[in-house]
Amino acid sequence: MKTLVVDASIAIKWVVEEEGTPQALALRKSARLIAPDLLVAECANILWKKARRGELSSEEADLAARLLERSDIELLPMRGLMPAATRIAIALSHPAYDCVYLALALAKQTRYVTADDRLIRKLGLQRDTDLSAAVTSLADASAGK
């Protein structure tokens, strides 16, 4: 079974119905999923924002958090990823917390799946680089690309 790095844009779709939810759920069946432990804080922040905007009740956000906490994703420590994430963030002019996922994918020699269109677009400008080769969109991952 292949290993993939996923970020909060993917994990949140497992517990909140939104565009891409079926594809995100399918990934759980087709690959071993890993993420830096940063995923916990990012998912909690997304749930907080959704509750604050009225998209979820506080009870729904709490349930979603508990479901995510029990998901079968393997969380790996961020320690050791900071130098690479910083270099990637500077090279892409992109927030470093997103680049931690990419740094993990490069370190584990696997692919990083994201629904972050902004990051995908930036990497599309970096054609034929190790960075762009390591990242795939949720749509492409679900199509087996």
N, C-alpha and C positions, 0 to 999 in steps of 0.2 A: 504494500500500500504506500502510495506517495505521501510525502510530508509537505504541507503548505503552511506558510505564515499568514495569519489573518489579523485584521485590525478591528477596531471598535465599529467601523462602518459596516462590517460584515456581521460581527457577533450580535449587535443590537437588533439586526433583522431576524435573529432566531427567536426573539421574545416580543418584538413589536412589529405588527403587520405594516409593511411599507413596500415600496417598489423594490424588487429584487429579493423579497423574502423566500420565495420558492427556490431560487438559485442558491441562496445562502444556506438554506436547510439541506439542499442536496449535497453541498460540499462536505457536510458532516458525515455523510455516508460514503463518500468517495475518497477521503484522504484522512491522514492523521494530521490534526490541526495543532499548531503551536503559536504562541505569541509571547512577547515580553510582558512581564507583570504590570507594565504600564496600562495594559488593557483594562484592568480592574478600575483604575481611577477614571479612565476615559469613558467607559461604559456608565459608571455612576454619574458622571457629569452630563452625559447625554440624557439619561433618565431624569435627572434634576431639571434640565432645560425643558424636556417634554412636559413634565409636570407643571413647571412654572408657566409655560405657554398654554396650558389647559388641554394638551394633546393626550395626557394620561392623568388619571387621578393619582393621589399619593399612594393609595392602596395598589393600584395597577403598577406603579413604578416600583413599589416594594416587592411585589410578586415577581416582576421582571428581573429585579436585582437578585432575588433568591434563585430564580431559574438559571440565570447566567452563572451564578456562583457554583452551581452544581453541574454545569455543562462539562463535557468531556474534553475540553481544550487543555493542552498542557502549557502552563505558564512557566516561563523561564526568566531568570533574573536579568535585569537590565545592566547590571555591573559588567563592565568589559565592552559594552556597546557604545559608550559615550564618545570616544574618539572618532569612531567611524561615522556615527550619527551626526556629529558636529561637522565633519568633512563633507558629508553628503548634503547637509542642510545649507552649508555655505555654497557648495557647487550648484545646487538647484535654486538657491534663494527661496527656500521653503521651510516651514516650521520644523524644528528639530524633533519634536515628539513624533511626528509622522515618519521621520527618517530613522527612528529607532527600529521600527518594523522592517524597513528596508535593510538596515545594518544587520539585523538578525537573519534575514533571508540570505544575505551574502555570506555571513559567518557559517550558516548551516548548509550552504550550497543548495538552496531550494528556491521556490518561487514565493512571492508575496502577492496575495490577492487582496484587492481593495475596491471599494465602491466610491473612492474619493476621485471624482472626475478631474478636479483641479490638479492633483498630483499626476494622474494619468496623462493629462495634456502636457504638463511640464516635461515629463519623461519622454513623451512623443517627440519633443524637440531634440532629444538626446539619442537619436536613432543609433543603433549598432554599438551601444556602450554596455558595459556590465550592469549599469544601473537600470537601463530600460529593459534589458533582457531578463532581469530578476523580478519584474513587476508585471502583473496581468490584471485586467479589469475583471469584475465579477461576471460580466456577460461573457467574456472570452473564456474564463475558467469553467463556467457552466457548459460552454460549447465544446470543452475539451481541448482548447488551444493552449 
